[in-house]
Amino acid sequence: MIFTDRHHAGRLLSEKLTSYRNTSGIVLGLVRGGIVVASTVAQSLHLPLDALVVKKIPSPDEPELGIGALAPDGVSYVDWRLAHRVGADEDYINGQTRMLNDVIREKLILYRRGKKPMKIRGKVIILVDDGVATGATFEAAVKWVRKKKAEKIVAAIPVAPQEILVKMRPEVHELVVIEEATDLHAVGQFYESFPQVEDGEVIALLKKSI
């Protein structure tokens, strides 16, 4: 399966989520790429859209390699086995967490423009990303939504590796996925068009959401 772009992926997910149309649910998109997919899902289902900023905790020597991820309010997921393998100790993780906490706070202020975050407690949350590679970012996102006492967590993902999905299924109430990949090196390989999403686009998508 190759998606034309993130909007195409969102439309395909929406077809599998029709039972949530016009309900009291909330679509929560991971910034930045996931918010584009999420905006299409939210529009199709006539649901409100909000953004969740989750930042990858990078390996000390390979910034592109994520050894964990940080969500708002200090909620984190760390793959300690991988972290120790690449020489990342607790001091390193704590330092990265402090720095990324500030980045997350600044981004949420930028994106919301004074708008209050939507209340998660007691709600059905459809958590959307543009794809999952290692699973660390989505794991942190799920932990954050769970901590906020959502009634139900629906994970909606266009593409993810089969081994990650096996680990993810017990963590959520429902998992909706289009493509269970057997050979995924990067999420972008499943998209014909996969441009970087800029802050301005995130702001615009949130502004026009219901």
N, C-alpha and C positions, 0 to 999 in steps of 0.2 A: 504494500500500500504506500503510495506517495501522495501526500496532501499538496494541493495547489499552493495554499498558504495557510496562515493561522485561522483566518475566517472560515475557510473550507473545513478545517478540522473542527471548529466550533459548531458548524452546521451539522456535521456528522454526529457529533456528541449529542446535540440537541434532539436528534431523531431517537436517541436511546433514552432520553430523559423527559419524554412528553408527559409522564405521570405527575411531574412537578410543575407543569404549566399553570399559571394563575393561582399558585398556592402562597403560603406565607414564608416560603423559603428564601434564602439569600445565596447569590452566586458570589463566591470569593475567588478572585483571580490572583495568582502569584505574579508579582512584578519581577521582570517586566514583560517577558514574552507571554506568560500565561494570562495576563489581563486582556490581551487582544482576543484570545480564544474565549475567555470568560465573557467578554462583552457581547460576542455573537450568541453565546448560550443564553445570557441574561435577556437579550432582546427577543430571541426566539421563544423563550418560556415566559416572557412578561414578568420578570423578576428583577428586584434591585441588585445592583452590582457594587461591590466594595473591593478594595485592594489589600493584599497582604504582602508585606515586604519581608522576605527571607533571604539572608545573605550566606553564601558559601564560606566556610572556614577553610582557607587554603593551606596546602602543605607548605612547610618552611622553604623548600627548595624548588617546588613545582607549583606555582600559583594557580595553574589550571586544574590541579588535582584537589578535589574537595575531600577533606577528612572529617567533615561534619557540616553543620549549618546552624544558623542562629535566627530565630523568629523574634518578634517584639516581646517586651517584658522579660527578657533574659531567658526565654525558653529555647533550649538547644538540644541538638542531637549530635553525638560524637561517635565515630567509629574508632574506638580506642585501639583495636587491633591494628588498623591501618595507621593510626596516629603514631603509635609506638614504632611501627615498622619504618616510618619516614622521619623519626627523630623528633616528634612533637610531644613534649611533655605537658604536664598540667599548667606550668607557668606560661608556656607558649599559648595554650588554649585560652587561659584566663586573659592574657594580654589581647589576643585577637577578639575575644568576646567583648571586652570593654570598648575597643575601637569600633567594632561593628555595631554595638548598641547605639553609639552616637550617630552612625551613618543611617541606621534604620529609623531613628527618631526624626532626623532631619528630612529623610525622604517622605515619611508619612505626613509631616507638616507641609511639605512642598505639594504633595499629591492632593491632599484633602482641602487645602485652601480655606482653613477655618471650619470646615464641615466636620461634625462629630462622627466618630466611627459607628457603624451599625451594631446593634446589640446582638450578640451571638447566643447568649444564654437561652435555652429552650427552643432554639430554632433548628430547622433543617438547613444544613450548610452544604452547598455543592461546591467543593473545592476543586479548582481547575488550574492546570498548568498546560504548557504546550508540548510537554513530553517529559519523561523521566529517564535519566541515565543511571546514576549511582543510587538514587533514592534518598540521599541525605537531606536535600532541600525539602522534599515532600514529607519526609518523616518528621522534620522539625515543624512543618506547617500543621500536620495532623496533631502533633502534641500540643501545639498552641490552641487549636480549635477545641480539642478535648478539655484543656485547662479552662477554657471559657464556658464550659458546660453546655455545649451544643446538644440538642436532643438527638440529632442524627447527623452523621458525617457521610456524605456521598463523594467519593473520589472520582473525578471525571478527567481522564487522561487520553490524549490521542494515541500515544505510543509509549511503550515501556518494555524492558527486557522481561522475559518469562520468569527468571529467577527472582527479580525484584517484586514482581506481582505476587508471587507465592508468599513472600514475606509481608507484603502490604495488606493482603486480603483480611487477615485477622485484626488489623488495626483500625479498619473502617466498617461502617454498617453496610455499605454498598460500594462496589467497585465497577465503574463503567470504563471500558477501554476499547479502542477501535482496533489497534494492531498490537498483538503480543509478539514482540520481536525476538528472534533467535540470535541475531547478529547486529547489535546496536553499538556503534562506536561513538556516535554523536547524534543528538536528537535531530539536528539540521539535515542529516542524510535522508530523512523521510519527508522532507518538504522540497518542493520545487523552488519556492521563494521563502527565504527565512532571514529577512533583514533584522538588524539590531533595532530594538524598540527604544526610542528616546523618551526622556521624561515628559516632553511636551505632549506626546501621543497618549501617555498614561493619564495625564491631567485632562486632556480632551475627552477621552473615553469615560472617565468618571463623571465629568461635568454633564455629559448628555445622557447618563443613565437615569432610570426612574428612581 
